[in-house]
Amino acid sequence: MSYFSDLGLAEPLLRALETKGYSDPTPIQVQAIPALLEGRDLLGIAQTGTGKTAAFSLPSLHRLAANPKARMSASCRMLVLSPTRELAAQIAENMRGYAKYLNLSVQCIFGGVPVGKQARALSGGVDILVATPGRLLDLIDQRALTLRNVEIFVLDEADQMMDLGFIVPLKRVANMLPKERQSLFFSATMPKAIADLGKQFIHNPVRVEVAPQATTVERVEQYVTQLNQGEKQALLSLSLRAGLADGKIDRALVFTRTKHGADRVVRHLVSAGVQAAAIHGNKSQPQRTAALNAFRQGSTPVLVATDIAARGIDVTGVSHVFNFEMPNVAEQYVHRIGRTARAGADGIAISYVAPDERDYLRDIERLTKVKLFPQPLPEDFLKEAARLPAPVRKPQELEQDARRDARDARGRGGSAARGGGGRSGGPNKNRSTGGQGRDGQSRDQYVRNDRIASDRKATAPARGPVFNPLGDVRQDGNQPQGERSGGERRPAPQHRDAVRPARPQGDRPQGDRPRSDRPQGDRPQGDRPRTDRPHSDRPRGDRPQGDRPQGPRRQGGGGPRRG
């Protein structure tokens, strides 16, 4: 079976595929389409970019078109559940293209847009509905949708559903679906928790696995650069600016762990002359749609994203993936670099690894069984980095960052007092507590990176810019108000039980002088009479009362009640 026509698909579907320029099916399509045309349930293990959307769309559209039915109000015949808005919109767009010459309607619903408009669109019924779990249940609770007429159910990206905490919504959906239906279950990985979830939806399925679990795409060249946290932003800006200028980079995806980190990266890239946009959960739906469309059209060649938002990015022509911050879950690395080398193309993945991220790198290499190729810093890196301009900050951005920095400072202080944030008093780098600093790093990590960056700064030109641990570059060499100089060192926090080094007595400040050295005549006496007798030996009747009111005596002749 080398062509779609050999798979037995209807002629309108073949015509739509020819319009899209598709001729040869992918391995998952070759294995899945015949079984789905027979009405079997399917368990598919496949990474993104393997063609699984067409694998479940084409046979499902074929079956719906071969058995036409009148649309029932507030219902659908096929339901596709997706974890993110972008992925849901991408699936709906692809299915509309496949159903171009069929009399089948496709609707997509997700959060972030008015629910009333979506309810009105479903009032007359629809053939195919693509939805996210939250908005789907909203419409069901408002009695704007029912699932009793679903004939085909598809659960896509099941592992991401688990990561986002959709277990309870999925169980609700499973109870609402009719027992007589065809179910398709797709996941990039298949641990035991995902397999147990699949048992609630599929029965006696055909198993299709097109690649070993947790492996990376073979056509992706994977590199790693070891550097300090404060050097990442400059290296990224220089690499993207040079690659876009000479045509080596067509479109690039940059991954960060946090939403604020993504915005910070975009500000530096724009100041360096690189057109970039961010996509994450704090952006409104129109902003996310506009950024993704600009990236798809090429007007914005660089898109900075978090892991959750990136699941719906299915854009051809992504030549490079940059891991600006390494994921703390190794499986996320597989999803990240799967954004490139799609549809048979080649791709490049470059990871920036700071000293505190080396454990993440080892976990990734152990999972994927691939050793990332080392790539050193450019020889003229410091000289080129010194020429990068500082980003222009808006007043509201400065205010927001100041509030975040204040929260981080309070969290770091509380963590240091407790000995690192763990219950036992020791450090715990994986615990998400108040001891975490900006971008999920601990204060110890920032101090360590700051010291290393300061040592590197000493070898830079005398009038170069000043680097700080956040990657900010100042051209005039002056540190802005409220920021710590790159050369100033802050002592690392110590455990409360740590032994402090002895300080010479001659250098001890007066405030730290032992009480035995303080002149007794200068001690303020107050109104309390002096006595050499220990407090515990003083008779109760001789205790001075002062202005303290006497409370009622306890039963049994005890002392005064302490308020």
N, C-alpha and C positions, 0 to 999 in steps of 0.2 A: 504494500500500500504506500505509494509514493506521492499520491495526489489526493486532494480532498474529494474528488469525484469518486475515488475508489472506496470511500468510507460510507457511501450510501446516503449522503445528505441531499435535501431537496434542492431543486434547481434555483429557486430564488436565493437560497443561502450561498450557493456556489457563485451566483452572479455578484452578490454583495462582497464575497471574498475576493473575486477578481477585481472589483472596483477598488478594494483596499490594497491590492497588489500581493495578496497572499496566495501561494501556490503549493508549497510543501508543508505538511503538518509537522508539529514538533513531537518529540517522543511521548509526552503526556497526552497529547491529542490523539495520537495513533492508538494508545492503550485504552483511553477512557471513552472515546466517542462510540465505538461499537457496543460496549457494555451499557452505556446510557441509552442508546437507541432501543435496547431491549427492555428498558425499564428497571434495570438493576440499581440498587443503592451502591454508592461509591465512597471509598475511603482513599483520598488522594494525599500523598506526601510529596510536596513539591515546593521549591523556593519561588520567590517572586521573579518574574521575568521568564518563566518557562512556558508561558502560553496557556495557563490553566483557566483564564477567563474565557477564552474561546473554547476550551475543552468542555466546560459545562454549559456555555451559552448556545453553541451550535446544535448539539443534540436536543437540548430543551426546547429551543425555538422550533426545531423540526417536529417534535412531538406535539407541541401546542398548535402548530399550523395544520398538522395532519388530522387533528380532532378539534375543529372550531366549535366554540361555544359562545353564547351571548354573555356579555359582561354583566355581572351581578353588582348591584349598588354596594358601595363601601367594602369591596372585597377584591381579591386578586387570585390569579391562577398559579402564579409562580412568585415565590418570595426568596430574595437574596439578602442575607444579613452580612454587613461589613462592619469592622470595628471603628473606622474613622470616616469623617465626612469626605475627605479627598478621595479615598479609595472607593467609597460608594458612588461618588460622582463619576469617577473613572470607569467603573463597571457599567453604570447606566449609559454612559456615552458610547462605550464599545457595543453594548447590546442594541442600542438604537441603530448603529451602523450595520450590524449583522441582520437586523430586522427591517432594513430599508425597503425591501420589496415584498414585505409581508404585512398583512393587516393585523398587526399586533402593536399594542401600546405599551410604552415603558415610562414609569414614573420613578422619581428618586426623592426620598424624604430623609432629612437629617436635621439636627439642631442648629441653632444660630440664626434661623430665619423664622418669620411669623408662622405659627402653626395653623392659623385660620386659612391661609391660602392653600396650604397642603391638604387640609381637610376638604376644602371645596374641590380640589383636583381629584380626590378619591371618591367623591360622592357618587359619581356615575359608574364606578368600577374601573379596573385596570387589568391588563393581562399580566404584565411583569412589574413587580415592585421591588426596588432596591432600597434598603433602609439601614439605618444604624439602630441598635437595640433601644436606646433611650427614647428617641422620637417615635419609634414604632409603638412602644408601650403607652406613650402619651396619647397617641391617636386612638389606640384601643380603649384606654380608660375614658376617653371622651366620646366613645361609641361612634367614632368617625371611621372605624375600620374593624373588620372581622377576619379571622383566619380560617373559618370553617370550610372555605372553598379552595384552599391551597392544594394543588396537585403536585407541585415540585418545590422542594425546599432545599436551599443551598446555604451552608454555613462556611464562609470564607475566612481565612486567617484565624483559625480557632486558637492558636497559641497566643496571638495578640489579644484576642478576646479575654483570655485568662489573665494576661498581664494587666489589662485595664480594669479588671474586677467585674466583668459582665456575667459571672456565673449565675447569680440569682436571676437577673433578667432572662438569661437563656433558658433556665429551668421553667420560668413562667411561659415563655414562648413554646417550649416543648409540650407543655400541658394543653395549650390552645390549638395545636395543630391536629388535623384529622389523622386517624391511624392509617388510613389507606392513602399513601402518598409515596413519592419517590424522594429520597433524601441523599444529598451529596455533602460530604464533610471534607474540607481541605485544611491542611496545616503544613507549615514549613518544617516543624519538628513534631515528634510524637512521643513525648514522655508519658508516664503512666497516668498523670492527671488528665492529659488531653485525651488519651485513649478511653478513660472512664467517662469523660464528657461525651465522646462520640457514641458510646453505647446507648445514650438516651435518645439519639436521633436516627441512627442507622441500624439496619437489621440485615444480617447475612450479606455484607457488602463485598464488592470487588475491590481488592486492594491494588492501588497503582502507586508505585514509588519510582520516580525517575532519577533520583540521585540519593546517595547515602545521606543519612541524617547529619545535620550540623556540619556540612562541608561547604566550602566556598566555590564560587564559580571558577572553572579551570581557565577561562579566558581573561581573568583579571590578574594583572601584575600587581603584587602586593609589596609595598615598601614601608620602612619604618625609619624615622629620624629621632634620635635621642637628643633632647635639648631641655633647657630649663623652662619653667612655666612662663616667665617673663619674656622669653624670646619667641614664643609661638606666634603671637600676632604679627610681629615684623616679618617672620619667615613666610607666613601665609600671604600677607599683602604682597611681598616681593615675588613669590612664586606665581600667584594668580595674575599679577600685572604683567610679568614677563611671558607667561604661557598664553594669555589672551592676545598679547601684542604680536607674537610670532606664529599664532595659529595652532600651537600644539594643544591648546585647551579649547574645546568647543563649548561645552557646558560643564559646570562643576557644582557638586553638592558638598556643602560643608556641614559637619555634624558637631553639635555641642550637647552637653548633658543638661543644661538649664536654659530656661526661656530668656532670662536676663543676660546670660552669656551669649546667646545668639544675637540679641540686639547690640551688645557691645562689639561683637565681631563685625557686624554690618557697619557700625559707625566708623570703625577704623578702615575698613575696606573702601567705603565711599570717600573718606578723606584722602586715601591713597590713589584715587582715580579709578577704582574698580566698581562697576555697577553691580550692586548686590541688594538682596531683599531677604527678609526673615519670615519664616512661617512657623508658628507654634500656637499653643493653646490660648495665650493671652491676646492674640490677634482676633479681630472680629471676622465673621465669615466673609464679608466683602473684601477685606484686606487679604485674607488667605487666598481667596479665589483670584484676585488681581495679581498677587505675587506669583502664583502658580501659572497663570496664563502668560504673564510676561516672561517667565522662565521657559515655558514651552515654546513661545514664539521666538525666543532668542534676544529680545530687547534687554532682558536682565540675564546675563550669562552665568551669574553665581547666585545660588539659593542656599541660605543658611537655615538649618532646620534641626529640631529636636527629634528624638527617635519616634515618638508617637505620631507627630504630624507627617513624618516622612513615609509612612506606610502607604499613603495614597499617591505617591509621586511615581507615576509610570510614564516617563518622558524618554522618548528615543533621542539619541545623540548625547547622552551624559557620558563624557569621556573620562572624567576624573571624579573620585570621591575622596574628600579630605576628612580624616578623623581628627578634628581640632582638639577634642577631648576624648579619651578612650572610654568606651562604655564599661560600666561596672558589671554588666551581665554579658558573658561571652557570646551568647546566642544573638545579641543585638548586632554584633559585628557582622555576622552572616547576612542579616537583613540590610545593614547599611551598604556594604559593598555590592549587594545584589542590585542596587540601583543603576550600576553601570554594566557593561558587557551584556546588554539585552539584545534579543533577537539576533544572536549570532555575531554581534560586534565585539571588538576588544575593548578593554577598559583598564584603568590604572587606579589603584587605591593607595593613598599615602596616609600614614598614621604618625601623629606627633605624640611622643611619649615622654612625659616628665619623669623625674626620679620617683615620685610617689605613685606613678601609674604602671610601674614595671610589673607588679603583680597581675594587673589586668591583662597586660601583654602576654605573660606566661599562660594565663588561663585560656586566652584566645588561641594561642599556638597549640596548646594541649588539646583543645576541642576540635579545631579544624585540621590538626595534623599537618599544618603548613608552617614553615619557618619564613617569617617575613624578611625580605632582603634589606640589609642596612643601607641607609642613604645619609652620608654625612652632611653637615652644614656647608654652604658655599664658602669658598675661601675669602671672599670680600663681603661676607655677611654683615659684619659690624659697620663697615664703611657705608654700605648701601642702606642699612637700617637707620643710620644717623640722618639720612636725608628725607626720611618719611615725615610728612606733616602730621601734626596732632589733630585729632578730630574736633570739629566744632560742636560744642555741647549747648543744648537749649536749657534755659533756666529750669523748666519743669523736669528735665532729665537729671540735672544736677541735684535738685531737691529730692527726687526719687532715689537716686543713688546714695545720697546722704542718709536717708531714712534706712535704707537697706544696710549701709555700713554700720549705722548705730545699732541695729538689731544684731548684726553679726558680732560686733564688739561685745555687746551684752552676753550673747551666747557663748563666745569664747571665754569671757571672764568667768562665767558660771561653771563652764566645763573645767577650766584650769583649777578652780577651787575644789572641785570634786575629784580631781585627779584624772581628767581625760574624758569624762562623760559616761564611762561604764559604771555599772552598779558596784562592781568590785573595786573601783577606784583606779583601775588601769586603763590605758588607752584602748580604744576600740574603733578602728578606722572604718568598719562597715556599719557602725551604729549611726543612724540619722538623728542626731540630737542637737541641742543648742551649741555644742562644741564645734559644729561644722561651720566653716567660714564660707566666703564667697565661692561660687562654682562647686560647692560640695567638698571643699578641701578643709583640713583642719588648720588651726593656727600654727602648729608645729611645722606643717608642710609649707605654709607661706613663709615662715621665718627661715626655714632651710633654703627654699628657693631664692629668697631675698639675699641671703648671704652669698650664694653661688653667683647670682646675677651681679652682686657688688664686686666680686672678685673679677668677673669678666669685664665689668665696666672699667676697672682700673687699667686694662690694656687698651681701651678705646681712646680715640683722640681726645685731647684735653677739653675742647669746646664742643664735644658731641652732645647728643640729647641724653636725657636721664631716663633710664628704664625703671619701672616699678613692677611689682609682682603681677599687676593686672594687665600689663602690656601697654600702658599709656606711655606716650613719648612726648616730651616737651622740648621744643626747639631752642628756647632761650637758656636752657640749663637751670632755670629757676623752678623750684617745686611749687605747685599751686597750694593755696591755703587749704589746710585740712588734710594734706597728704604727707606721708613720711618720706623723707629723702631716701634715695636708693642706697646711699652709703651708710646711713644710720642703722645700727643693728639693735634689734629689740631682743632682750633676753628671752630664751625659751621658757615656757611655764614649767614649774617643777611640781612633782608630787608632794602632797602635804607631809609625807613621811621621809622625804629626801633629806640627806644630810647636807646642810649648807656649808661652804668653806668658811673657815675662821677669818674674821676681819681683824686687822691690827687694831689694838686699843687706842693707839694714838690718832688713828684716822677716823674713829667712830664719831658720828655726829652727836651733838649734845642730846638730841631727842631720843637716841638709842642708849644713853648711859644707864648702866644698871642702877636700880634704886639705892643700892648700898653706897654709891658714890655721890648721891644727891645730898646737898647740905640739908640737915634736918630742920634747921631754923627757918628755911625758906618754904617748907611744906605748908600749904594752907590748912589751918586747923578747923575752920568751919565752926559750927555750934556744938560739935560732939566733943565731950570731955575726953582728954587723953588718959590712957591707962596702959600699963604694961601687961595686964592680965589678958590671956587669950580670950577671944570673943566667946568661945564655947564654954569657958570656965566662969564667966560672969554670972552672978545670980540673976534670976529672972526679974526679981523685984527691983534690982538696981539698973535695969536697962533703961536708957533715956528714951522717952517717948517721942520727943520732938513734936512736929505738927501732924504726925500720922494718926489718923482716927482709929479708935479701938473698935473692932467689930465684935459681934456677939461671941461669947465663949462656946466652944463645942461641948457636946454632951460628954461627960466623963472627965471634965477638968482639963482639957487640952489647952494649948496655946491659942492665940488669936487667929481667926480665920484669915487666910491670905487671899486677897481679892484678885 
